Amino acid sequence: MKSIIVNNLTKTYGKAKEKVLAVDDVSFDVNPGEIFGLIGPDGSGKTSIFRMLTTVLLPNSGSASIEGFDMIKDYKEIRKILGYMPGRFSLYQDLTIEENLEFFASVFNTTIAENYDLIKDIYIQIEPLKDRRAGKLSGGMKQKLALCCALIHKPKVLFLDEPTTGVDPVSRKEFWEMLQRLKKQGITIVVATPYMDEAALCDRIALIQNGKILSIETPATISNSYPDLLFEVKAGRTANVLRALEKFDQKKNVYAYGEFVHLSLEKNENFNTTTVIEYLKKEGFENIEINPIKASIEDSFIRLLSNH
């Protein structure tokens, strides 16, 4: 049995003439004990999907079930088995770490001691600060506290909405290591994130833009199925190289990628790197590098966007 089944979910906001389609006929499923990623930029519909699946928001149409419970009819049962960590830190700033944990445990008629085994790996990192108010914690510590509170009732399914936004790289790495340990304990995890490097850490991902899912696959499959030739080009300042290559051939898919410019070409094109090098030299560029590369998830996402 699937842990989560989503069928044709649609959500609009606003009145008749000013309606905004936030979620556009979205369908997907999540396997038990899987880390499933909803990957897309801000405003792509990730949070609206999360709010519907966590029974905070009603859809305009479509249906979903979580652990066999209907999202609308069985919302009370669903709330008992869900853990939810929203994008913004939403715990009580004036309560201490321990007071926040005790409060959330009491909401679910449980105690910290009863579920300590589940949270101990995370809790031991924040326990030395247990008497500190939540509002005085660093970003990484707030994140760990919020995760502990989301887990305090031993949920079967955990929803994490952009959990590492604004967190330092070390804390991000630690956070994903914690998620891998939680997965081993059989918890199904759904993560929404705009970070493509985090997409690679999920078992499967759904790439989403403008409320519509573009692709659902494993990260490796999405990268390996890139159908075109891909090159990275470096010749000085990225913005200048990008403008030059856009003029070179406006039909090509050209975009900035860190310190490089990525150039995507259909495989049946008769492409010669020497032609590009000669062109860039004429444009005044020096120390030109152009190398074939393997597509990343971000490359695949950009290509999908360009085809929609």
Rosetta blueprint (number, residue, H / E / L):
1 M L
2 K L
3 S L
4 I E
5 I E
6 V E
7 N E
8 N E
9 L E
10 T E
11 K E
12 T E
13 Y E
14 G L
15 K L
16 A H
17 K H
18 E H
19 K L
20 V E
21 L E
22 A E
23 V E
24 D E
25 D E
26 V E
27 S E
28 F E
29 D E
30 V E
31 N L
32 P L
33 G L
34 E L
35 I E
36 F E
37 G E
38 L E
39 I E
40 G L
41 P L
42 D L
43 G L
44 S L
45 G L
46 K H
47 T H
48 S H
49 I H
50 F H
51 R H
52 M H
53 L H
54 T L
55 T L
56 V L
57 L L
58 L L
59 P L
60 N L
61 S E
62 G E
63 S E
64 A E
65 S E
66 I E
67 E L
68 G L
69 F E
70 D E
71 M L
72 I L
73 K L
74 D L
75 Y H
76 K H
77 E H
78 I H
79 R H
80 K H
81 I H
82 L E
83 G E
84 Y E
85 M E
86 P L
87 G L
88 R L
89 F L
90 S L
91 L L
92 Y L
93 Q L
94 D L
95 L L
96 T E
97 I H
98 E H
99 E H
100 N H
101 L H
102 E H
103 F H
104 F H
105 A H
106 S H
107 V H
108 F L
109 N L
110 T L
111 T L
112 I L
113 A H
114 E H
115 N H
116 Y H
117 D H
118 L H
119 I H
120 K H
121 D H
122 I H
123 Y H
124 I H
125 Q H
126 I H
127 E H
128 P H
129 L H
130 K L
131 D L
132 R L
133 R E
134 A H
135 G H
136 K H
137 L L
138 S L
139 G H
140 G H
141 M H
142 K H
143 Q H
144 K H
145 L H
146 A H
147 L H
148 C H
149 C H
150 A H
151 L H
152 I L
153 H L
154 K L
155 P L
156 K L
157 V E
158 L E
159 F E
160 L E
161 D E
162 E L
163 P L
164 T L
165 T L
166 G L
167 V L
168 D L
169 P H
170 V H
171 S H
172 R H
173 K H
174 E H
175 F H
176 W H
177 E H
178 M H
179 L H
180 Q H
181 R H
182 L H
183 K H
184 K H
185 Q L
186 G L
187 I L
188 T E
189 I E
190 V E
191 V E
192 A E
193 T E
194 P L
195 Y L
196 M H
197 D H
198 E H
199 A H
200 A L
201 L L
202 C L
203 D L
204 R E
205 I E
206 A E
207 L E
208 I E
209 Q E
210 N L
211 G L
212 K E
213 I E
214 L E
215 S E
216 I E
217 E E
218 T L
219 P H
220 A H
221 T H
222 I H
223 S H
224 N H
225 S L
226 Y L
227 P L
228 D L
229 L E
230 L E
231 F E
232 E E
233 V E
234 K E
235 A L
236 G L
237 R L
238 T H
239 A H
240 N H
241 V H
242 L H
243 R H
244 A H
245 L H
246 E H
247 K H
248 F H
249 D L
250 Q L
251 K L
252 K L
253 N E
254 V E
255 Y E
256 A E
257 Y E
258 G L
259 E L
260 F E
261 V E
262 H E
263 L E
264 S E
265 L E
266 E L
267 K L
268 N L
269 E L
270 N L
271 F L
272 N L
273 T H
274 T H
275 T H
276 V H
277 I H
278 E H
279 Y H
280 L H
281 K H
282 K H
283 E L
284 G L
285 F L
286 E L
287 N L
288 I L
289 E E
290 I E
291 N E
292 P E
293 I L
294 K L
295 A L
296 S L
297 I H
298 E H
299 D H
300 S H
301 F H
302 I H
303 R H
304 L H
305 L H
306 S H
307 N L
308 H L
